[in-house]
Amino acid sequence: QHMWNMPGVITEASKFFGSGIYAGHYALGAEPWTVFANNYGSDEYLFGMESSATNYPSVNGALASQYKRRFLVAHSPINWRNPFWLADDKRRDPVQMVFTNSGNIFTNKYRDDVGYTDLSPMMRFAEVVLNLAEAYARQGDVTNGLTYLNMVRNRALADPETQAYTASSFADNIELLEAILNERRIELAMEGRRWPDIHRLQACPHFPINGIPGKLANGYTDPANYDLSLGPYTGPYPLAPIPYTDHRFVWPIPQLEINSNPTLAAQQNPGW
């Protein structure tokens, strides 16, 4: 996917369907929260890192500490007010999926803020399905792109019969692609996928992201920023955007490596 090898994405993701070698081993949970309620102990879970109270070197090390107990990372109002995210979507459920503190909305994907047993997610089946949907859409295949997009989205809809996307929902595969990219932001929110997507979409010919977009701080904001009746969030952005030309997009060669091999000093990445 990051190599823009969409036929390769289709080849690999298709192994989870039909007669593929992984077919039947993985499936989406009945509800959007099934995989989280079971601490990834479901057929939707593919890869993750085991966690426990003794695995973390600091009070902020565990995801449940950052996202729940200490309220350090809230849902972004930018995504919360995403027009592709329906107001009655189950992924807004105030018990299973999110909770509110001081008017700010936090994820409930990481639930054990005492024993810190929530696995750190790396990949689940929903992402595989959305990868496949995106690859088909980029290839111009609206039929398959729509099928796999709806596979993920429909389980979160209050009324799939009336709210599901149909072929007439999109003028072409590019409009479908836009819906898929937004679905990734909704479905995979707070799972560490936004940053890799920002990087790979720098080169997107249809929906490029120039650097790091302006945003709000990770923590508390004005609760009014979550008001869905106001429509899409349009600013202000306290954290200014960072253009792709900024030297910080490429990290420096660590000093430890330079100390071990002084030749690297003259090869340091620009700006560091």
C-alpha positions as CSV (number, residue, x, y, z in Angstrom):
1,Q,0.0,0.0,0.0
2,H,2.7,2.5,0.9
3,M,4.6,1.5,-2.3
4,W,1.4,2.3,-4.3
5,N,1.4,-1.2,-5.6
6,M,-2.4,-1.6,-5.7
7,P,-2.4,-4.9,-7.6
8,G,-0.2,-6.2,-4.8
9,V,-2.6,-5.0,-2.2
10,I,-5.4,-6.8,-3.9
11,T,-3.4,-10.0,-4.2
12,E,-2.5,-10.0,-0.5
13,A,-5.8,-8.9,0.9
14,S,-7.7,-11.3,-1.3
15,K,-6.1,-14.1,0.6
16,F,-8.6,-13.5,3.4
17,F,-11.6,-14.2,1.1
18,G,-13.0,-16.9,-1.1
19,S,-10.4,-19.8,-1.4
20,G,-7.6,-17.7,0.0
21,I,-5.3,-19.2,2.6
22,Y,-6.6,-17.1,5.4
23,A,-10.3,-17.3,4.4
24,G,-12.5,-18.3,7.3
25,H,-9.9,-17.5,9.9
26,Y,-10.9,-13.8,10.3
27,A,-14.1,-11.9,10.4
28,L,-15.6,-8.6,11.4
29,G,-17.3,-8.6,14.8
30,A,-21.0,-8.3,15.0
31,E,-20.7,-4.8,16.4
32,P,-18.0,-2.1,15.9
33,W,-17.0,-2.6,19.5
34,T,-16.9,-6.4,19.6
35,V,-13.1,-6.6,19.1
36,F,-12.4,-4.0,21.8
37,A,-14.9,-5.4,24.4
38,N,-13.1,-8.7,24.0
39,N,-9.7,-7.1,24.3
40,Y,-8.9,-8.2,20.7
41,G,-9.9,-11.7,21.6
42,S,-12.0,-12.1,18.5
43,D,-11.7,-13.1,14.8
44,E,-11.2,-9.5,13.9
45,Y,-7.9,-9.3,15.6
46,L,-4.8,-10.0,13.4
47,F,-1.7,-8.5,15.0
48,G,-0.9,-6.6,18.2
49,M,1.5,-6.3,21.1
50,E,0.8,-8.0,24.4
51,S,0.4,-5.6,27.3
52,S,0.4,-5.8,31.0
53,A,0.9,-3.5,34.1
54,T,4.6,-4.6,34.1
55,N,5.3,-3.9,30.5
56,Y,5.4,-0.1,30.6
57,P,8.3,2.1,31.8
58,S,6.2,5.1,32.8
59,V,2.8,6.1,33.9
60,N,2.0,7.2,30.3
61,G,3.2,4.0,28.6
62,A,-0.1,2.2,28.5
63,L,-2.7,3.1,25.9
64,A,-5.5,2.9,28.5
65,S,-3.5,5.4,30.6
66,Q,-3.1,7.9,27.9
67,Y,-6.6,7.5,26.3
68,K,-8.7,6.8,29.3
69,R,-7.4,7.1,32.9
70,R,-5.4,10.4,32.4
71,F,-7.5,11.9,29.5
72,L,-4.4,12.9,27.6
73,V,-5.7,12.1,24.0
74,A,-9.2,13.1,23.0
75,H,-11.1,12.5,19.8
76,S,-10.3,15.2,17.3
77,P,-13.3,17.5,16.7
78,I,-12.1,17.6,13.1
79,N,-12.8,13.9,12.7
80,W,-15.7,13.8,15.1
81,R,-17.5,16.3,12.8
82,N,-16.5,14.6,9.7
83,P,-19.5,14.8,7.3
84,F,-18.9,11.2,6.3
85,W,-19.5,10.1,9.9
86,L,-23.3,9.9,10.4
87,A,-24.7,11.3,13.6
88,D,-26.3,8.0,14.6
89,D,-23.4,5.8,13.7
90,K,-22.8,3.1,16.3
91,R,-19.1,4.1,16.5
92,R,-20.4,7.2,18.4
93,D,-22.0,4.9,21.1
94,P,-21.6,6.8,24.4
95,V,-20.9,3.6,26.4
96,Q,-19.3,1.1,24.1
97,M,-17.2,3.3,21.9
98,V,-16.7,6.7,23.5
99,F,-17.1,8.5,26.8
100,T,-17.1,12.2,27.8
101,N,-15.0,14.0,30.3
102,S,-15.4,17.8,30.9
103,G,-17.2,18.0,27.6
104,N,-14.5,16.4,25.6
105,I,-14.9,13.0,23.9
106,F,-12.5,10.2,24.4
107,T,-12.2,6.7,22.9
108,N,-13.3,3.6,24.8
109,K,-11.2,1.3,22.7
110,Y,-8.7,0.8,25.5
111,R,-10.7,-0.2,28.5
112,D,-8.4,-1.6,31.2
113,D,-6.9,1.5,32.9
114,V,-6.0,-0.5,36.0
115,G,-4.2,-3.7,34.7
116,Y,-3.3,-2.3,31.3
117,T,-4.0,-5.5,29.5
118,D,-5.4,-3.9,26.3
119,L,-3.3,-5.1,23.4
120,S,-1.6,-2.4,21.4
121,P,-3.2,-2.7,18.0
122,M,-1.1,-3.2,14.9
123,M,-3.7,-4.6,12.4
124,R,-7.2,-5.9,12.5
125,F,-9.4,-7.4,9.8
126,A,-11.4,-4.1,9.3
127,E,-8.2,-2.5,8.0
128,V,-7.5,-5.3,5.6
129,V,-11.0,-4.9,4.2
130,L,-10.6,-1.1,3.8
131,N,-7.2,-1.7,2.2
132,L,-8.8,-3.9,-0.3
133,A,-11.6,-1.4,-0.9
134,E,-9.1,1.4,-1.5
135,A,-7.0,-0.7,-3.9
136,Y,-10.0,-1.6,-6.0
137,A,-11.2,2.0,-6.1
138,R,-7.8,3.3,-7.2
139,Q,-7.9,0.7,-9.9
140,G,-11.3,2.0,-11.1
141,D,-13.3,-1.0,-9.9
142,V,-16.3,0.7,-8.2
143,T,-18.2,-2.6,-7.7
144,N,-15.6,-4.3,-5.6
145,G,-14.5,-1.1,-3.9
146,L,-18.1,-0.4,-2.8
147,T,-18.6,-4.0,-1.6
148,Y,-15.7,-3.9,0.7
149,L,-16.3,-0.4,2.0
150,N,-19.9,-1.3,2.9
151,M,-18.6,-4.5,4.6
152,V,-17.0,-2.4,7.2
153,R,-19.4,0.6,7.3
154,N,-22.7,-1.2,7.3
155,R,-22.2,-2.9,10.7
156,A,-21.9,0.5,12.2
157,L,-25.0,2.0,10.6
158,A,-28.2,2.5,12.6
159,D,-30.2,1.5,9.5
160,P,-28.1,-0.2,6.8
161,E,-31.1,-0.6,4.5
162,T,-31.5,3.2,4.1
163,Q,-28.0,4.4,5.0
164,A,-25.7,2.0,3.1
165,Y,-23.9,3.4,0.1
166,T,-25.0,2.3,-3.3
167,A,-23.5,2.6,-6.8
168,S,-25.5,5.8,-7.2
169,S,-23.9,7.3,-4.2
170,F,-20.8,8.1,-6.2
171,A,-20.3,9.7,-9.6
172,D,-17.1,7.7,-10.1
173,N,-14.3,5.8,-8.5
174,I,-12.7,9.0,-7.2
175,E,-15.7,10.0,-5.2
176,L,-15.8,6.4,-3.9
177,L,-12.1,6.7,-3.0
178,E,-12.8,9.8,-1.0
179,A,-15.5,7.9,1.0
180,I,-13.0,5.1,1.7
181,L,-10.3,7.4,2.9
182,N,-12.7,9.1,5.3
183,E,-14.0,5.7,6.4
184,R,-10.4,4.8,7.4
185,R,-10.3,7.9,9.6
186,I,-13.6,6.9,11.3
187,E,-13.1,3.2,11.7
188,L,-9.4,3.3,12.7
189,A,-9.5,6.4,14.8
190,M,-7.2,6.3,17.8
191,E,-5.4,3.2,16.6
192,G,-2.3,4.8,15.2
193,R,-3.2,4.6,11.5
194,R,-3.6,8.4,10.8
195,W,0.1,9.1,10.9
196,P,1.1,6.4,8.3
197,D,-1.8,7.5,6.1
198,I,-0.6,11.1,6.3
199,H,2.8,10.0,5.0
200,R,1.6,7.8,2.2
201,L,-1.1,10.2,1.0
202,Q,1.5,12.9,0.3
203,A,1.8,11.2,-3.1
204,C,-2.0,10.7,-3.6
205,P,-2.9,12.0,-7.1
206,H,-6.5,12.6,-6.0
207,F,-6.5,13.6,-2.3
208,P,-3.0,14.6,-1.5
209,I,-2.0,15.8,2.0
210,N,0.6,18.6,2.0
211,G,2.7,17.8,5.0
212,I,0.9,17.6,8.4
213,P,-2.4,19.4,8.4
214,G,-3.3,22.0,11.0
215,K,-5.1,20.6,14.0
216,L,-6.2,21.0,17.5
217,A,-4.2,19.9,20.5
218,N,-4.5,16.2,21.5
219,G,-6.0,17.0,24.9
220,Y,-8.9,19.2,26.0
221,T,-10.6,21.7,23.7
222,D,-13.7,23.8,23.9
223,P,-16.6,21.3,24.2
224,A,-18.5,23.4,21.6
225,N,-16.0,22.1,19.0
226,Y,-17.8,18.7,19.2
227,D,-21.2,20.1,18.3
228,L,-22.3,18.1,15.2
229,S,-25.0,20.7,14.4
230,L,-22.2,23.1,13.4
231,G,-21.2,21.0,10.4
232,P,-17.6,20.2,9.4
233,Y,-14.9,21.7,11.6
234,T,-13.2,24.6,9.7
235,G,-10.9,26.1,12.4
236,P,-9.2,27.7,14.1
237,Y,-6.2,25.3,14.2
238,P,-4.1,26.1,17.3
239,L,-1.4,23.8,15.9
240,A,-0.2,25.2,12.6
241,P,0.3,22.9,9.6
242,I,3.8,21.7,8.8
243,P,4.6,21.5,5.1
244,Y,6.1,18.4,3.6
245,T,9.3,20.4,2.7
246,D,10.0,20.8,6.4
247,H,13.1,19.0,7.5
248,R,11.4,17.4,10.4
249,F,9.6,15.0,8.0
250,V,12.8,13.1,7.9
251,W,14.3,12.3,11.3
252,P,17.9,12.8,12.0
253,I,20.5,10.1,12.1
254,P,20.8,9.3,15.8
255,Q,23.8,10.7,17.6
256,L,24.6,7.3,18.9
257,E,25.0,6.0,15.4
258,I,27.2,8.9,14.4
259,N,29.4,8.3,17.5
260,S,29.8,4.7,16.4
261,N,30.5,5.7,12.8
262,P,31.8,9.3,12.5
263,T,31.5,9.1,8.7
264,L,27.8,9.6,9.1
265,A,28.3,13.1,10.5
266,A,28.8,14.5,7.0
267,Q,25.7,12.5,5.8
268,Q,23.3,13.9,8.4
269,N,19.8,14.6,7.0
270,P,19.3,18.3,6.0
271,G,18.3,20.6,8.7
272,W,19.6,18.6,11.7
